[in-house]
């Protein structure tokens, strides 16, 4: 079943006319409808490739009524909290174990072979050429594609590592 869903930010910034989402909008993976159900979301341009990746929030294992999220105190979310809490029953889960059980869903255009595809990988950063990144492989050509933190450049192999 093919699904077409647009985010409001896509329509506001007119990504459709720029070709950013060319071929990525219609997909077997359903793009999330809003950011409330997401733990992580990124939209990157990687050379000639494009990447949209997200992690859905996990349902509470105890009560199955709500999704786990960061704790809320006095109406504000504690962003640096080391656990996830169920708002319905109060069940808590350690951040490290929770994140390692999550799946990163990726829709991409490969920068090497220019083919479009979908992939999933663990929501855990790995060391890729000296930089922490989520790494997945293209389904067509098999090349590894990293999703780094913003503003992090991948070190080339002939470049020496300069540390102060």
C-alpha positions as CSV (number, residue, x, y, z in Angstrom):
1,X,0.0,0.0,0.0
2,X,1.5,3.4,-1.0
3,X,1.0,6.2,1.4
4,X,1.4,9.9,0.7
5,X,1.7,12.2,3.8
6,X,3.1,15.7,3.9
7,X,4.5,17.5,6.9
8,X,3.4,21.1,7.3
9,X,7.1,22.2,7.3
10,X,7.5,20.7,3.9
11,X,4.7,22.7,2.5
12,X,5.7,26.0,4.3
13,X,9.3,25.9,3.0
14,X,8.1,24.7,-0.4
15,X,10.5,21.7,-0.5
16,X,8.4,20.1,-3.3
17,X,9.4,22.8,-5.8
18,X,13.1,22.5,-4.8
19,X,13.1,18.8,-5.6
20,X,14.2,17.9,-2.0
21,X,11.5,15.3,-1.6
22,X,11.5,14.1,-5.2
23,X,10.7,10.5,-5.0
24,X,10.8,10.4,-1.2
25,X,7.2,11.4,-0.5
26,X,5.6,8.3,-1.9
27,X,7.0,5.4,0.0
28,X,6.2,2.1,1.7
29,X,7.2,3.6,5.1
30,X,4.6,6.0,6.4
31,X,6.1,9.4,7.2
32,X,5.1,10.5,10.7
33,X,2.2,12.9,10.9
34,X,3.5,15.1,13.7
35,X,6.6,15.5,15.9
36,X,4.7,14.5,19.1
37,X,5.1,10.8,18.4
38,X,8.8,11.0,17.6
39,X,11.9,10.6,19.7
40,X,14.2,11.8,16.9
41,X,13.8,13.3,13.5
42,X,16.3,14.6,11.0
43,X,16.2,15.7,7.3
44,X,19.7,16.0,5.8
45,X,21.3,16.6,2.4
46,X,24.4,14.4,2.0
47,X,26.2,15.5,-1.1
48,X,24.0,14.2,-4.0
49,X,21.9,12.2,-1.5
50,X,19.0,13.1,0.7
51,X,18.0,11.5,4.0
52,X,14.9,11.6,6.1
53,X,15.3,9.6,9.4
54,X,13.1,9.3,12.5
55,X,12.6,7.2,15.6
56,X,9.0,6.6,16.9
57,X,8.2,6.8,20.6
58,X,7.8,3.4,22.2
59,X,4.5,2.4,23.9
60,X,4.6,1.7,27.6
61,X,5.4,-2.0,28.2
62,X,3.4,-2.0,31.5
63,X,0.1,-0.3,30.8
64,X,0.1,0.0,26.9
65,X,-2.0,3.2,27.3
66,X,0.6,5.9,26.5
67,X,4.0,6.4,24.9
68,X,7.2,6.8,27.0
69,X,8.8,10.3,27.1
70,X,11.0,12.5,29.1
71,X,9.7,13.4,32.6
72,X,7.6,16.6,32.9
73,X,7.9,18.8,36.0
74,X,5.9,22.0,36.4
75,X,4.8,21.8,32.8
76,X,8.3,21.7,31.4
77,X,10.1,18.7,29.9
78,X,13.4,17.7,31.6
79,X,15.5,17.4,28.5
80,X,18.6,16.1,30.3
81,X,16.8,13.4,32.2
82,X,18.4,9.9,32.1
83,X,15.1,8.0,32.0
84,X,11.9,7.8,30.1
85,X,8.6,7.9,32.0
86,X,5.1,6.8,31.1
87,X,2.7,9.7,31.8
88,X,-0.3,7.3,32.5
89,X,1.2,4.8,35.0
90,X,4.6,6.3,36.0
91,X,6.6,3.4,34.7
92,X,10.3,4.4,34.2
93,X,13.0,3.0,31.9
94,X,16.6,3.8,31.8
95,X,17.6,6.0,28.8
96,X,20.4,3.7,27.6
97,X,18.3,0.5,27.5
98,X,15.4,2.4,26.0
99,X,17.4,3.9,23.2
100,X,19.2,0.7,22.3
101,X,15.9,-1.0,21.8
102,X,14.6,1.6,19.3
103,X,14.8,1.4,15.5
104,X,15.9,4.3,13.3
105,X,13.7,4.4,10.1
106,X,15.4,5.9,7.1
107,X,14.2,7.0,3.7
108,X,17.1,8.0,1.5
109,X,18.6,8.7,-1.9
110,X,22.0,7.2,-2.1
111,X,24.8,9.7,-2.8
112,X,26.8,7.0,-4.6
113,X,24.4,5.3,-6.9
114,X,21.5,7.9,-6.8
115,X,18.9,5.1,-6.1
116,X,16.1,5.6,-3.6
117,X,15.5,3.2,-0.8
118,X,14.5,2.6,2.7
119,X,16.4,1.1,5.6
120,X,16.2,0.6,9.4
121,X,19.1,0.4,11.8
122,X,19.6,0.5,15.6
123,X,19.2,3.9,17.2
124,X,22.8,3.9,18.4
125,X,25.7,5.9,17.1
126,X,28.7,4.1,15.8
127,X,32.2,5.4,15.0
128,X,32.4,6.0,11.2
129,X,35.7,7.3,9.9
130,X,36.4,9.1,13.2
131,X,33.0,10.6,13.7
132,X,30.0,9.3,15.7
133,X,27.1,8.6,13.3
134,X,24.1,6.4,12.7
135,X,25.3,4.1,9.9
136,X,23.3,2.1,7.3
137,X,24.0,0.5,4.0
138,X,22.4,1.3,0.6
139,X,20.2,-1.6,-0.5
140,X,21.3,-1.2,-4.1
141,X,25.1,-0.6,-4.1
142,X,25.9,-1.7,-0.5
143,X,27.9,1.5,0.3
144,X,27.8,2.6,4.0
145,X,26.0,6.0,4.5
146,X,26.4,7.9,7.8
147,X,24.0,10.3,9.5
148,X,26.3,12.5,11.6
149,X,25.4,15.1,14.1
150,X,24.9,18.5,12.5
151,X,28.1,20.4,11.5
152,X,30.3,17.3,11.9
153,X,32.5,16.6,8.9
154,X,33.7,13.0,8.1
155,X,37.5,12.9,8.1
156,X,39.1,11.7,4.9
157,X,41.7,8.9,5.1
158,X,44.6,11.0,3.9
159,X,43.9,13.8,6.3
160,X,45.9,13.6,9.6
161,X,43.9,13.9,12.8
162,X,44.8,17.2,14.4
163,X,44.1,17.3,18.2
164,X,45.1,20.2,20.4
